[in-house]
Amino acid sequence: MAQRHAVVIGGSLAGLSAGRVLSDFFERVTVIDRDTYPDGALERPGVPQSRHVHALLARGRQELERLFPGFDQLMCDQGAHELDFGLDFATLRVDGWAARESDWLRLFFASRNLLESVVRGLFRKLPNVTLIERTTVTGIDAVRTGHLRATSVQLCPLDGGAASRLEADLIVDASGRASKAPEWFRALGVEPPQESVVDSFSGYSSRWFKAPDPSRWPREWWWKGIWIDLKAPEHMLAGVLFPLEQGRWLVTLGGVAKHYPPSDEAEFMAALETLRSPVLAETVRLAEPISPVYSNRAMANRFRHYDRWQGRLDSFIAVGDAACAFNPVYGQGMTTGTVSATILADCLKKYGPLNPELARHFFRAQGRFQTSPWMLATGADFRFPETEGRRPAGGKLFSPYFDTLFQAGRDDLVLHRRVGEVLNMLKSPSAFFEPAIMARVARWAFRRKFSRGGDRARPIPAMPPSLIPVG
Ligand SMILES: Cc1cc2nc3c(=O)[nH]c(=O)nc-3n(C[C@H](O)[C@H](O)[C@H](O)COP(=O)(O)OP(=O)(O)OC[C@H]3O[C@@H](n4cnc5c(N)ncnc54)[C@H](O)[C@@H]3O)c2cc1C
């Protein structure tokens, strides 16, 4: 009897996570990528976003450790910084410096290249997987036995070899936000799923630095990272500094509503000085640039609605950015991709790997999950009037509540913790609507309204307050 075989298109984070799950249910798993994988934590052309800061949410870290036991340890061994954002980052929110308060969460700060190379190394250790490099998938073949069923992928090797086909019992598209699946469906005569696009016209510019020798670091500077929110309309640029492995820093400027940060080196350095606090520019002055400035504007939210797809192609599923990509400002993409792998495992357990209904069940379950990060990301993007696209139902209604909740979270530890849990995807946004949470938000808003000074704006210090927590 032929061995059951699954093929994954794209061997990045979502593809490797899905491949890991498939290796439990299929005799063979083949992951195909058009890139040559670097030897170690280096960039590659297929993932240009790796040049920019990548925050892995707490849920993503949990999922990766569960899928790839040993992930945490390897990240630490290879120099990832394990930090408590609330304690270790100087964070300037719209209404002032965040109090220096623990988030109760330990997050990894490392390059996206390191993250992927650790996952790839652990994936390669699986006994029944093959990684094919330098090969582009150019289409899908299908047969009609009742419904249309995907049977193989069309391959084009990049080193000049002959085009070929690879048969599979299940095909997983993990080829990222620029997935060509809609074109492949049209070639098969199948209407692609509808897409929702919400674009706030955001962009990043990033530059890498060698961190200074600790002897040059002022004693009162307690921060290990910096986060400066933008404040519309006066300050349309945000800026962050993430510490990375190997004594490096990654500094990213983010703009919204077509206020794209500059890609020219001198202009980038000058733009650091225009942020709401001089702390980032002053910190960076101590460091040595080790890269040019990289820019990325492919940041619109794009939901391919496989969950309500009228067309049908059995034995084909899509995960990660190929199914739903977010404005990366909210750090949800990698985590969502890893959660999709867990959803896939649940569906494979429940329905079996060869069940013709597997894809439809999976898409519905994945769509239910993706709706929450989608609502959060697009809801936040719609704070800017320039944002284009369809506003999710109820988004406008809830946004004043969210605004109050986030502000209250800076004073109230219970709310602070809940905000952290939801933004890190450890809880769903419905956790914001538990009666006890809503009551705390109401109490905070009431007290603020009637407290002395009320809404009167307090001046915000230019530099982060010193070691003593302000709260
Ligand atoms: C500027 C920027 C910053 C970001 N910051 C964050 C962040 O802070 N936190 C976060 O969680 N997420 C962030 N993201 C999102 C994150 O990068 C993605 O969500 C994540 O990489 C998606 O993983 P993926 O595996 O679905 O796709 P990708 O990582 O995009 O990988 C797709 C893979 O498919 C391969 N491929 C493509 N087409 C083919 C083909 N036809 N044949 C064979 N191989 C193919 C590519 O070579 C690549 O390896 C950011 C994104 C951007 C653009």
The ligand as a Tripos MOL2 file, in Angstrom:
@<TRIPOS>MOLECULE
LIG
   53    58     1     0     0
SMALL
NO_CHARGES

@<TRIPOS>ATOM
      1 C1          7.7350   44.0280    8.4530 C.3       1 LIG1
      2 C2          7.1040   42.8730    9.1670 C.ar      1 LIG1
      3 C3          7.2700   42.7240   10.5380 C.ar      1 LIG1
      4 C4          6.6780   41.6550   11.2060 C.ar      1 LIG1
      5 N1          6.7500   41.5690   12.5720 N.ar      1 LIG1
      6 C5          6.1410   40.5550   13.2200 C.ar      1 LIG1
      7 C6          6.1780   40.4350   14.6310 C.ar      1 LIG1
      8 O1          6.7100   41.2970   15.3360 O.2       1 LIG1
      9 N2          5.5880   39.3520   15.2110 N.ar      1 LIG1
     10 C7          4.9350   38.4070   14.4730 C.ar      1 LIG1
     11 O2          4.4210   37.4360   15.0330 O.2       1 LIG1
     12 N3          4.8550   38.5090   13.1380 N.ar      1 LIG1
     13 C8          5.4260   39.5490   12.4970 C.ar      1 LIG1
     14 N4          5.3260   39.6420   11.1480 N.ar      1 LIG1
     15 C9          4.5430   38.6350   10.4350 C.3       1 LIG1
     16 C10         5.3540   37.3790   10.2380 C.3       1 LIG1
     17 O3          6.5460   37.6700    9.5520 O.3       1 LIG1
     18 C11         4.5020   36.3950    9.4490 C.3       1 LIG1
     19 O4          3.2500   36.2900   10.0490 O.3       1 LIG1
     20 C12         5.1220   35.0350    9.4140 C.3       1 LIG1
     21 O5          6.3900   35.0650    8.8280 O.3       1 LIG1
     22 C13         4.2320   34.1400    8.5680 C.3       1 LIG1
     23 O6          4.8570   32.9430    8.3990 O.3       1 LIG1
     24 P1          4.4890   32.0370    7.1400 P.3       1 LIG1
     25 O7          5.2450   30.7890    7.3710 O.co2     1 LIG1
     26 O8          3.0090   31.9860    6.9810 O.co2     1 LIG1
     27 O9          5.0200   32.8350    5.8670 O.3       1 LIG1
     28 P2          6.4490   33.4200    5.5330 P.3       1 LIG1
     29 O10         7.2650   33.5400    6.7410 O.co2     1 LIG1
     30 O11         6.2170   34.6510    4.7290 O.co2     1 LIG1
     31 O12         7.1450   32.3210    4.6320 O.3       1 LIG1
     32 C14         6.6780   31.9080    3.3800 C.3       1 LIG1
     33 C15         7.6470   30.8660    2.8550 C.3       1 LIG1
     34 O13         7.1620   30.3190    1.6270 O.3       1 LIG1
     35 C16         8.2010   30.2620    0.6670 C.3       1 LIG1
     36 N5          7.5210   30.3270   -0.6400 N.ar      1 LIG1
     37 C17         6.7290   31.3270   -1.0980 C.ar      1 LIG1
     38 N6          6.1930   30.9980   -2.2880 N.ar      1 LIG1
     39 C18         6.6600   29.7590   -2.5870 C.ar      1 LIG1
     40 C19         6.4440   28.8760   -3.6830 C.ar      1 LIG1
     41 N7          5.6240   29.1820   -4.6980 N.pl3     1 LIG1
     42 N8          7.1120   27.6920   -3.6940 N.ar      1 LIG1
     43 C20         7.9390   27.3460   -2.6520 C.ar      1 LIG1
     44 N9          8.1540   28.1490   -1.5960 N.ar      1 LIG1
     45 C21         7.5100   29.3290   -1.5520 C.ar      1 LIG1
     46 C22         9.0890   31.4480    1.0160 C.3       1 LIG1
     47 O14        10.4050   31.2750    0.5380 O.3       1 LIG1
     48 C23         9.0310   31.4170    2.5420 C.3       1 LIG1
     49 O15         9.9870   30.5500    3.0940 O.3       1 LIG1
     50 C24         5.9180   40.7040   10.4730 C.ar      1 LIG1
     51 C25         5.7570   40.8530    9.0980 C.ar      1 LIG1
     52 C26         6.3250   41.9370    8.4520 C.ar      1 LIG1
     53 C27         6.0820   42.0990    6.9760 C.3       1 LIG1
@<TRIPOS>BOND
     1     1     2 1
     2     2     3 ar
     3     2    52 ar
     4     3     4 ar
     5     4     5 ar
     6     4    50 ar
     7     5     6 ar
     8     6     7 ar
     9     6    13 1
    10     7     8 2
    11     7     9 ar
    12     9    10 ar
    13    10    11 2
    14    10    12 ar
    15    12    13 ar
    16    13    14 ar
    17    14    15 1
    18    14    50 ar
    19    15    16 1
    20    16    17 1
    21    16    18 1
    22    18    19 1
    23    18    20 1
    24    20    21 1
    25    20    22 1
    26    22    23 1
    27    23    24 1
    28    24    25 2
    29    24    26 1
    30    24    27 1
    31    27    28 1
    32    28    29 2
    33    28    30 1
    34    28    31 1
    35    31    32 1
    36    32    33 1
    37    33    34 1
    38    33    48 1
    39    34    35 1
    40    35    36 1
    41    35    46 1
    42    36    37 ar
    43    36    45 ar
    44    37    38 ar
    45    38    39 ar
    46    39    40 ar
    47    39    45 ar
    48    40    41 1
    49    40    42 ar
    50    42    43 ar
    51    43    44 ar
    52    44    45 ar
    53    46    47 1
    54    46    48 1
    55    48    49 1
    56    50    51 ar
    57    51    52 ar
    58    52    53 1
@<TRIPOS>SUBSTRUCTURE
     1 LIG1         1 GROUP 0 **** ****
